[in-house]
Amino acid sequence: MKRDYDVIVVGLGIFGASALWRLASKGKRVLGVDAGGPTHCFGSSHGSSRIFRRAYWEGEKYLPLLNHADTLWCELEALAQRKLLFRTGGIFIGHSDSRLVKGSTETAKASKIQHQLLSSEKVNKYAQAFNIPYGFEALYEPGAYAISACDAKLSMLNEAVHRGGVTIFGETVISIEDRGAKAILKTKSGNSYTAKSVIVTTGPWIAEHLLPELKYYLETRKLPVYWFTPKVGSENIFLPENFPVFLYESSLGDLLYGVPSIISNEPGVKIGFHNRQQTPTFPSWKEVQVSQQLAQEISAMVSPLLPGLEHLPARVKNCFYTMSKDESFLIGAATNFSSVYFASACSGHGFKFAPAIGDALAHLVDRQEPIVSISEFSPARFRN
């Protein structure tokens, strides 16, 4: 195997896989390296589904990146010649003055995103799986969709390899040495690789060894994801064509997300808390069991909202959130190296942006301005 490349991408989660795809599409000699396997479940990118939405309650600043990501998701699906995007629509539910409904509405109106405001009665009639409390309302975004997450990541890797990219799995990069015009990467197994540029996208591990300069901005948290099975007789109302992706903010500010089952081996509807049940932790390759208490806590919120689901989850699994101080992304050039770039801190909502972030990284290594500005996501914002 050759050992010299234009660019090496370390970490092949969704950000790294996207960067590898976009670099290979530009004709670069690229290598992707990951400590796990192509579909390992110990990071933040595994699993069957993610949500894509543009009526973004988090703010309009994300819209240019989302629009570019949407274009590239569609391009990837066309290249893969398989269904990766499930056009379910999205419904975002809460009090009229909740962060979720208010923020989603402001973004949708300001950016002219197609949407509709619905009363609780209309939500319950439109999407029969829901039992929305009286006095709540929702924003419906018909353009929102579910992404087949694992298939999408594998499709990115396939496209990169098809264009000449090389991937190595089960290989841990332990150091990067800056040699001016080149960087040398050394692995735990004793191998060395050189490249003109390096991109580091190792998620919760990014600040542990390779880029400790980021540790002051990041915190890794462990949190569970649940799958709830429809009750007998209720299966139809939870099919993707009848059940939109959703966010739900309770009167206490607890935020749930949910995605219908879009692949055959999922046991049911995927649901999790976005802003609860997060435990600060160190990244690990060990499976940690989720406590029954946490499962009962989310069940108490899911049952009245979606009475057609079984009370307790059929499957539970932990994942990682790598959080920045402001719950946004960190993208840019490393300060301690001349040719190392990074993207991290999905902060629980980064997957949908991945094609655009990978494309931005592919531009950065060429010393080019990304198609969409990423200045909002520089770590410099924490130093000002």
N, C-alpha and C positions, 0 to 999 in steps of 0.2 A: 504493500500500500504506500502511496505517495505520502509525504510528510510535510509538504509545503503548499500553502493555499493563499488565496487573496484574503479570505475572511474565514474565521472559525467562530461558530456560534456555540456557546457553552450553555447547556440547558435547553431541552427540546419540549418544554411545555408549550402552551398555545402561542406565547410571544416569540419564543425561539423558533418554533416550527414555521410561524408566519415570516419571520425574518429570513430563514433559510429559503423558503419559497420565493420571496421577493428578490433576494440576492441571486438565486439561480436563474430567475426570470430575466435578470439584467446581464446574464452571461458570466457571472463571477465563478471562480473556482472556490467552492465552499465546502466546508466540513462542519457537520453538526455532531456534538458530543453530549451524551446524557448519562448520568450515573445509574439510572434505572432502565427499564424496558420501554418500548414504544407506548404502552398503555398502562404503565404503573399507576397505582392509586394512592400515592403518598404525597402528592403536591397539591396544586390548586386547579389543574386543568383537566383532570380525569372526569369520567362520568358520561352520561348519555345526553344531557341537555343543558342548554343555557338560554337566557332571554335576550332578545334584541328589541330595543325600544328607542324611539327618538323624542317622544314627549317627556323629556328628561327632567324629573323633579329636582335633580342635583344642579341644574343651571344650564343656561344657553351656551356657556363657554365650551361645552362638550359637543355641540352640534356639528361644527365643521369636521371634526374627527369621526363622528358617528356617520355622517353622510358619506365620507370617503370609505369607511369600513363597510357600509351597506353595499356600495358599488363593488367592492372587492369580494364580499361574501357571495354576491351573485355571480361574479366572475369565477370564483372557485367552484361553485356548484356546476356551472356550465362546463368547466374543464374536467371535473371529476366524473361527469355524466352519471350522477346519482343524486338522489334527493338528500340534501343537507339542511334545507330551510323549510320549516313547516309553518305555513301562513295561517296561524291561529287567530291573529289579532291579539290585543292586549287590553286588560282592564285594570285600572288603578283606583283603589277604593279607600275611602276614609271620610272623616268629617269635611265639610266644605272649606274649613280654615286649616285643615291638616297640612303638614309640609308636603305630603305626597300629592294630594289633589290640587292644592293651591300651586305648588311648584310645577307640576305636570301641565296644568292649565296655562300658566304664564308662559312656559316654554312653547307649548303648542300654538298659542295665539301669536306670540311674537315671531315665531318662525314659520307660521302658516302651515303647520303640520295638520293633516286631516284628523279630526277628532270629533267626539260627541260627548256632551255631558249628560249623565243619566241619573235619575233618582234611584233610591234603593228599590222601589217597586219595579222600575224598568229593568234594573240589573237582574233582579230575581226572575223576571219574565224572559229577558233576553238570554241569559245564561242560567239554565234551570238548576245547575249544581249548587248555586250560591244561595245563601240565606243571609242577606245583608241587613244589619240592624236598621230600624226605622230612624230617619234623620241623617243617615249616611248618604253619600253620593259617589259617583265614579266618573272618571274620564275613560272613554273607550277610544283606543287608537287602532284603527283597522290595519295599519301598516306594520304593527309589531309582529314578531314571529319567534318561534323556537328554533334554536340551532342544534343539530345533531352533533354534540360536542366532540366525542371521541372520533367519529367518522370525519368531521371537519379537520381535526388535527392530523389524522392519518392521511387525508387527502392532500394537505399542504406538504407533508413529508414526501408523499408519492410524487407530487408535481416537482418538488425540488430534485429528487433522485432522477426523475425522467429527464430533467434538464442538465444532468451531470453532477449534481450534488452528491456528497458522500455522507453517510451517517454511521456513527458508532454508538452502540448502547452498552450499558454495563461498565462504563469507563468513567472514573471520577477524576476531574481536573483538580489538582491540589495547589497549583501555583501558576502565575503569569509573570514572566520576566520581560521587562521593557528593554529592547535592544535598539532603540532609535527607529530605524526604518522597518524593523520587524519585532514581533513579539514571539516569545517561546512559551508554549504551554507544556507543563509536565503533569503526568497522570499518576494515580496511585499505583498502577501496575508497572510503572517505570518507562512508559512511552513518552516521547517528545514530539511536538508538532509546532510548526512555525507558520506565521501569517502576517500579512501587512496590517491587518486590523482584526480585532476581537470584539465580539458582542457577548455580553454576559446577561443571561435571562434565567437565572437559577431560582427564581421565586423566593421561598422562605429561607433558602440557603445562601442568598446572594451576599450578605454581609458577614457570613460566618468565617469565610476564608479568603475569597477572591477580592471582594471590594469592601473592606472594613470601614472605608470612609462613609458608607451609607448607614452604618449601624445606629447613628444618632437620629436618623429620620424614620426608622422602621421598627415595627413590632410585629412579631409572628403570633398569631392566635389560632387556637384549635377550636373548631365548632362542628356540631353534627348536622348532617343532612338526613332527611327522612323520606320514606316512600309509603304512601297510604293506599291500600287496595279499596276499590269500590265495593260497596255491599252488593249482594246478589239482587239483580233487578235494576241496579243503578249504573251499570257499565256504560250504557250508551251516552249518558249525559257527560261523561268524562272523556269521551273520544276527542282527539285533537280538533275535529271539525265542529264540535259543540262546546268545547271548553277552552277559553283563551288563556294564554299566560297571564299571570296576575301578580299584583302587589296589593297588600292590604295593611293599612295602618290602623291599629286599634285606638280607642279613645285615650289610652295611656301612652301612646306613642310607639308601641311595639310594632315592628314591621315584618310581615311575612311575605315570602315570595313563593310562587308555585308554577309548575310546568306540567302539562299533560304527558302521559307516557307516549313517546314517539318512536320507540323501538321495541321489538318483540320481547326482549329479555328484561325489560323493566317491570317490577312488580306492581306498579301503580303510579299515582300522582306524586311527583317530587315536590316536597315542601320543606322550607327551612326558615328560621329566623335570620334576618339580616343584621339586626342590632342587639340581639340577646344571645345568651349561651356561649359567649366568646371567652375562652380561657387563654391568657398569655402563656406561651410555651416555647420551647426550643424545637426546631424541626427535627423529625426523627423518621426512621424507616420502620418503626414498629407500629403495629395496629393497636389502638387503644379502645377499649370497650366504652360505649356510651351508657351512662347510668340510666336506670329505669326512671329516676326522678325527672331527668331532662325530657325523656320521652313522654311522660305523663303531663309535663308542663306544656309542651307544644300541642299535645292531644286535646287539652282543655280549651285551647284557642281554636283549633281546627274543627272540632266536632260541631259547635254551633254554626260556624261559618259554612262548612261543607258537610251537611248531615248525611249525604249519600256515601261518605267514606267510612270505613271501619274505624272504630275509636282509637285503636293503637296501631302504630306503624308496623308494616310487614318487614321493613328493612331499615337499618340505621347505619350510617357510616360517617366517620370524621373526615373533615378536610381542613385545609389551612387557608386563612386570610393573612396576607402580608399587608399590614396597614401602615400608611404614612400618617403623619401628624394631622393632616387635613383631609384624609381619606381620598386623596387623589393620587395621580401617578407620578413616578420619578422616571424621567427619560432624559438622557444626555450623555455627555462625555465624562469619563473618569478624570479626576484632577491629578491623580498620581501616575498616570500613564499617558503616553503620547498618542496612542491609537486604540484605546479601549472604550467601548460604549456600552450602555446598559439600559434596560427597561425593567421596572419592578413595581411592586406595590399595587397589585390589582385592586386592593382594598375592597374586595368583594364585588366589584362591578366592572372589572377590566376585560373579561373574556370577549364581550361584544365588540370591543375596540381593536382586537388583536390584528386583523389584517392591516388596518391603517397604521398601527404602531410598528408592526414589522416592516411596512413600507417606509415609514419614517427612518427607522434604523438603517435600512438599505441605502437611503439617501445620505445619511450622516457619515457612513464609512467612506463615501465618495466625496466628502466635503461639500455636499450639495444641500441646499435648503429643501426640507421635506415639502411635499405637495400641500400639506396642511401644516400650519405652524404648530410647533409643540412647545413654544416658549412658556406657556402656562404651567408646564409640567417639569420645569427645570428645578433641581434641588436648590438653586440659588434663591428661590423664593423664601426659604427658611433662614437664609443668611442675611436678608435685608432688614 
